[in-house]
């Protein structure tokens, strides 16, 4: 069972890293992209985790 799962994940990782070819002409440079929802959720989670860690540190004193 474990060997089957290992083989599955090895082959799926190879297939999932496959990307389509490059963009067409006229795509010069990276356009500026504002912060999206995912980045804001990551930042909020990091801040919440830091707050919890500091709260536990203060309570342990």
C-alpha positions in Angstrom: 0.0 0.0 0.0 2.7 2.5 1.0 4.8 1.6 -2.1 1.8 2.3 -4.3 1.2 5.7 -2.6 4.9 6.6 -3.0 4.9 5.7 -6.7 1.6 7.6 -7.2 3.0 10.8 -5.7 6.2 10.6 -7.6 4.5 10.2 -10.9 1.8 12.8 -10.1 4.4 15.4 -9.1 6.1 14.9 -12.5 2.8 15.4 -14.3 1.6 18.3 -12.2 4.8 20.3 -12.9 4.1 20.2 -16.6 3.3 23.7 -17.8 1.9 24.9 -21.1 4.3 26.7 -23.5 5.2 30.3 -23.2 2.9 33.2 -24.0 2.5 34.6 -27.4 4.2 37.7 -28.7 3.5 41.1 -27.1 3.7 39.8 -23.6 6.7 41.9 -22.8 7.6 42.1 -19.1 5.7 41.3 -16.0 2.7 43.6 -15.4 2.3 45.1 -12.0 -0.2 43.0 -10.0 -1.9 44.4 -6.9 -2.2 42.2 -3.8 -4.8 39.6 -4.3 -7.0 37.7 -1.9 -4.5 34.9 -1.3 -1.7 37.2 -0.3 -3.9 39.0 2.1 -5.1 35.8 3.7 -1.5 34.6 4.2 -0.5 38.0 5.8 -3.6 37.8 8.1 -2.7 34.3 9.1 0.9 35.2 9.8 -0.2 38.2 12.0 -2.7 36.0 13.9 -0.1 33.3 14.5 2.4 35.9 15.7 -0.2 37.4 18.1 -1.0 33.9 19.5 2.7 33.1 19.9 3.3 36.3 21.8 0.3 35.8 23.9 1.5 32.3 25.0 4.9 33.7 25.7 3.5 36.4 28.0 1.2 33.8 29.8 4.2 31.5 30.5 6.0 34.1 32.6 
